[in-house]
């Protein structure tokens, strides 16, 4: 994705369109493992017509038990680090791949508010995990705003970072999505 695209916030729909192009080009499937977003990333992806060509499945693992049962997240990781932590986000991403036919996964776990925050993990703290053929990448972000704003920012960041992780050098040379034309200022 061009530097210009990285520096501009795209709509969720545009991000999903770009993800569709990148994934279809590679013949890869995407799985999601979501806690704080409750399936919003999967919903955004499947809002796009034809998403069955690149979206494999979504896991909504809001409870700790669901993380353990559906994604095989080791309960000791949750006990030791908490559900909102790097080890859990990484295990969720890896678990989404292991329990699907996907080659790429997004995982999110965070504190969306209005309650549940702590001095160590204030409201707006979100851990992300992305699993690709190159391995698992993770990072933490802190978003401002109410519950809806934190959740929407989480969706946006999860998709934006996914695009940078699955981009190939030749993708930078041409627009990928038919709705983004060369005269579009985002290209």
C-alpha positions in Angstrom: 0.0 0.0 0.0 1.4 3.4 -0.8 2.7 5.7 1.9 -0.1 8.0 1.0 -2.7 5.3 1.8 -1.0 4.5 5.1 -1.1 8.2 6.1 -4.8 8.7 5.4 -7.6 7.1 7.3 -9.7 5.0 5.0 -13.3 4.0 5.7 -13.9 0.5 7.0 -15.6 -0.4 3.7 -12.5 0.7 1.8 -10.2 -1.2 4.1 -12.2 -4.3 3.7 -12.1 -3.8 -0.1 -8.4 -3.6 -0.1 -8.1 -6.6 2.2 -10.3 -8.5 -0.2 -8.0 -7.6 -3.1 -4.8 -8.5 -1.2 -6.2 -11.8 0.1 -7.8 -12.9 -3.2 -4.6 -12.1 -5.1 -2.8 -14.5 -2.8 -5.7 -17.0 -2.6 -5.6 -16.6 1.2 -8.5 -16.8 3.6 -9.0 -14.6 6.7 -10.2 -15.6 10.2 -11.0 -13.3 13.1 -10.8 -13.8 16.8 -12.6 -11.0 18.6 -13.2 -10.2 22.2 -13.8 -6.4 22.8 -15.2 -5.9 19.3 -17.8 -8.7 19.6 -17.6 -9.6 15.9 -17.4 -6.1 14.4 -14.4 -7.0 12.3 -16.1 -10.1 10.9 -19.3 -8.0 10.3 -17.3 -5.3 8.5 -15.6 -8.0 6.3 -18.9 -9.8 5.5 -20.7 -6.5 4.7 -18.7 -6.6 1.4 -20.3 -8.7 -1.3 -18.3 -11.7 -2.3 -16.5 -11.9 1.0 -17.0 -15.7 1.0 -14.1 -15.7 -1.4 -11.6 -14.5 1.2 -13.3 -14.5 4.7 -13.3 -17.9 6.2 -14.7 -17.5 9.7 -15.0 -15.4 12.8 -14.7 -16.4 16.4 -16.4 -14.1 19.0 -14.6 -15.1 22.2 -15.8 -12.6 24.6 -15.4 -14.7 27.8 -12.2 -16.3 29.0 -13.8 -19.7 28.7 -14.6 -19.0 25.0 -11.0 -18.1 24.4 -9.9 -21.4 25.9 -12.6 -23.6 24.4 -12.7 -22.2 20.9 -9.2 -21.0 20.3 -7.2 -23.2 22.7 -5.8 -20.2 24.5 -4.0 -21.7 27.5 -6.0 -20.7 30.6 -2.7 -20.2 32.5 -1.9 -17.3 30.1 -5.1 -15.6 31.0 -4.5 -16.3 34.7 -1.0 -15.0 34.6 -1.3 -12.0 32.2 -5.0 -11.3 32.0 -7.3 -11.5 29.0 -6.1 -8.1 27.8 -2.5 -8.9 27.2 0.1 -9.6 24.5 0.4 -13.3 25.2 -3.4 -13.8 25.0 -3.7 -11.7 21.8 -1.0 -13.8 20.2 -2.5 -17.0 21.3 -5.9 -15.9 20.0 -4.4 -15.2 16.5 -2.6 -18.5 16.4 -5.7 -20.3 17.6 -7.8 -18.7 14.9 -5.5 -20.1 12.3 -5.3 -23.5 14.0 -9.1 -23.8 14.2 -9.8 -22.7 10.6 -8.7 -23.1 7.0 -7.4 -19.5 7.0 -3.8 -18.4 6.2 -4.2 -15.1 7.9 -5.9 -14.1 11.2 -6.7 -11.0 13.2 -7.2 -11.1 17.0 -8.3 -8.3 19.3 -8.7 -8.2 23.1 -9.2 -5.0 25.0 -11.0 -2.8 27.5 -13.7 -0.8 25.6 -15.4 0.6 28.6 -17.2 2.3 30.2 -16.1 0.1 33.1 -13.4 -2.6 33.5 -10.3 -0.4 33.2 -7.4 -0.4 35.7 -4.3 1.7 36.2 -2.3 -0.9 34.3 -4.9 -1.4 31.6 -7.1 1.8 31.3 -10.2 2.0 29.2 -9.2 2.1 25.6 -6.3 -0.4 25.9 -6.5 -3.0 23.1 -4.0 -5.7 22.3 -3.9 -6.9 18.7 -2.5 -10.1 17.2 -2.0 -10.8 13.5 -1.1 -14.3 12.3 0.3 -14.5 8.7 2.5 -17.1 6.9 5.5 -15.0 8.2 4.5 -15.5 11.9 2.5 -13.7 14.6 2.8 -10.0 15.1 1.3 -8.1 18.1 1.0 -4.6 19.4 -0.9 -2.6 22.0 -2.8 0.6 21.3 -4.7 3.0 23.5 -7.8 4.7 22.0 -9.7 7.6 23.4 -13.4 8.0 23.4 -16.5 6.1 24.5 -17.1 2.4 24.1 -18.3 2.8 20.5 -15.3 5.0 19.5 -12.8 2.5 21.1 -14.5 -0.4 19.3 -14.6 1.4 15.9 -10.9 2.5 16.3 -10.0 -1.1 17.0 -11.7 -2.4 13.8 -10.0 0.4 11.8 -6.5 -0.4 13.2 -6.9 -4.1 12.9 -7.6 -3.9 9.2 -5.1 -1.2 8.5 -2.2 -3.1 10.1 -3.3 -6.3 8.4 -2.9 -4.6 5.0 0.6 -3.6 5.8 1.5 -7.1 6.9 0.2 -8.9 3.8 1.3 -6.4 1.2 3.8 -7.5 -1.4 6.2 -5.1 -3.1 4.5 -5.3 -6.4 1.2 -4.2 -4.8 2.7 -0.7 -4.4 2.9 -0.2 -8.1 -0.8 -0.2 -9.0 -4.2 0.4 -7.4 -5.8 -2.8 -6.2 -9.4 -1.9 -5.6 -11.7 -1.0 -8.5 -13.3 1.8 -6.6 -9.9 3.5 -6.0 -8.9 5.0 -9.3 -5.4 6.4 -10.2 -6.9 9.9 -10.0 -8.2 9.3 -6.5 -6.1 11.4 -4.0 -5.6 8.3 -1.9 -3.5 6.6 -4.5 
